[in-house]
């Protein structure tokens, strides 16, 4: 069964197979560790995890590299404001990131290289670009000359215009209408962290780190490069230009980009008080996996609008899973597995895969099928089943009594039993498929 993925490079669905043997070389852009990852970032990491799980369930091995950006404009600015040295400041948020992805059941990358551990590789790559005429020195650093790379813009479609002398940009992130020469190396300013180089004391620009790290750990070409749509320009575009300029080889065969997440249909912003992290979910009594379920309900290439009501719906649906599972096999399992694999192999179609999963709920979802499906979903179904089976017999008896009272419309007595159950440390939720019990 062929795996089909939307390749941003060609703007079309293409059949994917690894270039070399049975190992997929996957590179995903990791966090810039100056703050907690917000839920838009986390949506991207979940999409990348579904991609990886789909590759694995198709029988391939995955060599997955995710960088940690621990030096750039943001990390330097924030560490200075916090009056902490860069390493100490970024290490805190690196560990918070690791904690977040573990709670979301995201499979670990093979390696998480930190940018500051790969300065020599970046310097060597910049030297290659200078030697080949793709880079030049200015008063404040070394810049990539986009007029020298004829295919600049092939990923994003941004128009390369004739540049005037000095038309360059020194900031790490900039808008689409600023197709300018970008910084590879920034000469030291004041008390900023810096490293020695043949081009003078300084630090790398943001874009060079991903190219240098990808080449070191994966070689060229990479099979798949993934990230969020906000990285298509300038970051991914610049990665292609500098990598192919330096090494004369194709940088990546496939680019996959996950769409934006909005909050109540508005862009996340601290000024709008809608900048959310996993901590906000946990403080309101949600399990991080409720958010994972919520994300799976929308295709990764479609914008997703977050709301607390929608997250509550995802929580109810996820908690229903344990109650819908029966400890027996089903003749339908083989056809369900085939249909689900077809869904995810069609450009990671998780909404359809979830629908197929719930099709089995009428007769009960077999335990073996549920555990197989969770290799794709990553919803911690095995742990949920363990927790479900540990619900004390007296609590289950109370829940059955309450259900009888509700059918007889004896609401007051049913509510009294609910209170008794909650005082015992369990919560009962009423759904269209019946009551769901879980530990508080």
N, C-alpha and C positions, 0 to 999 in steps of 0.2 A: 504494500500500500504506500503510494508516494506521499512524501511530505511536501506540501505547497506553502510557500511563504511570500508575503508581499515584500518585494525588494525595492527600497526607496531609490536605489541607483537607477533602475530601469522603469520605476513607477508602474510595476505590474507584478502579478502573481507568477512565481517561477517554481519549478520543482527543485528541491534542495537535496543534495547529497554531499557528504564531506569530500574534499579534494584528495586527501591522502588517507587511504585505509579506512578504518572504522572509527577514527577519532575526529571529533568536531573541535575545531579551534575557535573558541568563543571569547570575545572581549566585550566587557560591559563597563561603561563609565561609572565609576563609584562616587561616593559622597565627597563633597568639599567640607571638611570637618571644622566648621566655624560655629555650628549651632546644631540643635537636634534636627534630624530629618523630618520634613513636614509630610503630610499625607499625599501630596502630589509626587514627591520623591518616592514614597513607599509604593504608590501605585505602579511606578516604573519598575521598581525592584521585583514586585510580584509578577508583573508581565514577563520580565526576564526569567524569573523562576519557572513560570509555566512553559516558556520556550525550552529551558534546560530540561525540565521533566519530560517534555514531549520528545526531545532528542533521545533521552535515555530510554523511554518506553518503546521507541523504535529500534532499540538494540545497539545504538552507538555509544561509545565512550565520549565524554566531554572534558576537554581541558579548558577550564574557565578561569580567566584572569579578570579581576576587578581592582582597579587602582584606588588608592586613597590620596586625595589631593590635600596635602598638609602644608603646602606653601602656595599662596597666590595673593591677590589684592585683598580678598575678604578675610582670609585667615590672619594676615598681617595686621589689618585694620582692627579686627576684633580682639586679637591678643594684646595689642597695644592699649586698647580701651580697657581691657580687663587687668592691665598691668601684670601680665604673666609672659614668660618666655614662650616662643612659638611652639616648641616641642611639648611642653607641659600643657599648654592650652589645647592644642589639637588632639593630644592623646586622650583627653577626657571625652571629647565628642566622637573620637574613633571607637572607644569602648561602648559609648551609648548607641552608636550605629550597630555594632555587633550584637548588642542586647536586643535592639529592635528587630533585626532580621531573624534572630533566633525565636523571638516571640511570635513572629509571623510565619514560622515554619519554612523559611526560605533556605534552600540548600546552600551550603557554604561554597564559595569559589575555591578553586584549587590553590590559589595564592592571592593575597591582598597586598600587592607591592605599594609601599609608600613613596610618594614623589621624592621626598628628601633623601631617600636611600638610593636614588638613581640619578643623581646629578651628573656623575661621570658619563653615563650613557647619553644624557641629553647634550652635554658639551661636545661629545664625539659626533653626534648627529648634526649639531649646528655647524661644526667644522666642515663636515662633508658638504653641507648646503652652501657654505661660503666658497669652498673650493670649486663647486660646480656652477657657481654664478647665480644661485637662487636666493642668496642672502647677502646683505650688505651692512656696513656699520654706520650708525648715526651717532649723534652726540650723546644720546641717552641709552643706546643699546644696539643690538643686532636685530634686523628686521628681515622677514621673508618678502621677496619681491613678487607679488601675485601676477604682475605683467609677464613674468618669465615662465609661468606655468600655464600652458595653453588650454588646459582642461579645467581651469578654475571655475567653479560654479556648477559642475556636472551633477553634484548631489542635490544642492538646494535650488538650482535654477537662478540664483542671483546673478544679475548682469554684471560682468566685469567691464568697467569703463576705463577710459584712458586716464591714467593717473598723472597728476601734476607733481612736481618735485615737492617732497615734504608731506604728501598725502598719506599719512600713516596713523595708526591708532596704537596707543600704549596701554589701554585698559584691557583686562583679560576678557571681558564680555562686552559686546556692542551690538548695535541694531543692524538689520538687513541692509539698510540704505548706506551702510558704512563699509562697503567692499574696498578696504584699504590694506596696505601692507601692515602686517601684524608682528608683534614683538616675539622674538624667539628667546632673547636674553635681555634683561633689564639691568643697566648699570646701577651700582649701589647708590642709594639715596639715604642720607642721614644714618640713623641707627637701625635701619631695616636689616633683617637676617640676610647674609650674603655668603657666597662661596667663591674661591679663586677660580679663574678660567683664563685661557689665552686671550680672551676679549676684554679682560679686566674683571675686577671684583663685582659680583652682582648675583642675580638669581634668575631662574628660568621664567619665561612666560608660561601661561597656563596650557596652551595647546600642545607644546612639544612633549610634555610628560607622557601623554597617552601613546604617542607614536613610538617613543623610545622604549617604553615598557612593553608595548605589544610586540615589537620586533624582538626584544630580548627573550621573552617567554614563549611566543607563539610562532615567530618567523613570518615570512610573507609568502603568499597572501593569507590573511586571516579568513576563516570560513564565514563567520558572522560577527558583525559589530552591532551592538544594540545600545539603545539609550532612549531618552525622551525627545519628543519633537522639538523642544526648545534648543536642543543641541545640534540640530541639523546645520544651522548657521549661527555663529561662525565656527563652532568647535569641530564638528565632524568634517566640514568642508576644509578647514585648515589642516586637520590631520591627514586627509588624503593628499593635499598639495605638498606638504613637507615630507611625508613618507615616500611618495612616489618620486618626488624630486631628488631626495637623498639616495634612494636605493634602486631607482629605475625599475621597480616591480609594482604590480597592482597591490594596493593596500588591503582591501577587503572585498570579498566576492558578494556578500549580502549586507545591507544595512537595514535593520529593523528599528522602527521608532514608535514608542508608545505615546498616545495622545494625552492632552492636558486633563487635569482634574480641577473642577471648580467647586466652590463651597456655596451652596444655595444660589447657584448660577452666577456667582461673582468670583473674580480672581482673588486668590488668597493674598491677604495683606495684613500686616500687624496693625495698620491704621484703621482697618475695618473690623478689627478684633475677631477675625475668622482664620487666623493662622493656627492650624491644628497639628498636633503631633500625637503619637501613640499614647502619651501620658494623659492627654485629654480624654481619650476613650476609656482608659483604665479607671480614671477618677470618676467616671459616670457609670461604672459597673459593667462596661463592655469587655469582652475577651478580644484581644488583638485579632484572633481568627474570625471574629464577626466581620471585621473590616476586610479581611482576605476574601470571605464569601461575597461580600458586597462588590468587591472589585471584579470577581469572576463573572458576575452577572452582566457585564458590558464588554463588548469586544475591545481589545486593546487599541485598535485604530479609531475608536469613536470617543469623542469627548464624554466625560463622566461628571455629573453634578452630584456632589455629596450633600446629604441632609441627615439630620439626626433621626427623622422618621424612617428614612430609607435604611439607615444602619440598624434601627430597631427591627425592621422587617427582616434584614439579613440575619440578625441574632436569632429571631424566632425560627426561621427556616433552618439555620445550622443546628439549633438545638432539637429540631424535629428528626434529624438524621438518625440518632441512636434509637429512638422509639420506632422508627420505620424498618429497622434491620432485623431480620430473622435468621436464626442459626441453622439454616438449611440451604442446600444448593437449589438452583432453579434451571429448568431446561432453557430458559430465556437468556441465561448469562452469556453464552457465546455470542448470540446475536447482539446483545446489549454492548458487549465489549467491542465488537466490530463497529457498531454504529458510533460509539463514543470515540474510538480511535479515528474514524473517518472525520468526525467533527473537529477534533484538535489538529488533525493533519491537514485540515483545510484552513490554513493561516490562523491556527490557535483559536478555534471557535469554542471558547469556554461557555458562552451562553447556551449554545445548542447542546454541549456536553452535559451541562447541568440539567437541562430539560430531559435528556435521555435518561439520566440518573434517576430523576423523579418519576419517570414513566413506570418504573418497577415498583413504586411505593404501594400501588393498589393491592398487590399480592404479597407485599413485603419484599424489601431489598435484601437479597442474600448477603450474608456476611462476606463470603469470598469475593463477590462482585464489588461490594462497598470498599473493601480493603484494596482491591486492584485499582478501582477508580481513584482512590486517594493518592496513588502514586502520581497522578496527574494533578488533582485538586490541591493536595497538601493541607487538608483541613483538620488533620489530627484525629481522624475517625477512630483509629485503634484506641487512642487514649480516651476518647469520649465513650466508647463502648465499655471500657474498663470502669470508668466513673459511673456509667449508667447501671452496670450490674452490681455496683457496690451500694446502690440505694437500699437502705434497710427495709426489711419486709413490712415493718409496722408503718413506715411512711407510704409504701406502695398500697397497703390496705386502706390507709386513710384517704389516699387519692381515689381509690375505687369507690369508697363510700361517698366521697364528695361528688363524684361523677353521677352516682345514682340520685343523689339529692338534687343535682342540677337538672337532670332529666325530669324529675318530679316538680321542678320549679320551686323547690324549697330553698330559696336563695340565702336567707339568713343563716340557716344551719350549714349550708355549703361554705359560706364566708367564714364561719367559726372554725371549720376544719382547715380552711386555707391558712388562717392565723396560727393554728396549732402546728401545721406543717412548717410554716416560716419560723416559728419560735424554736423548732427543732433543727434549724440551720439549712433548710431546703426551700427552694422557690418553685412554685408551680405556675406554668404559663398555659393558657388555653389557646389552642390553635384549631383550625378547621379540621385537622386530622386527629384531634384529641389533645389531652393534657400532656405537657412535657415537664419533667421534674429534673432539677439540677441543683447541685450544692451551691450555697451562697458563698 
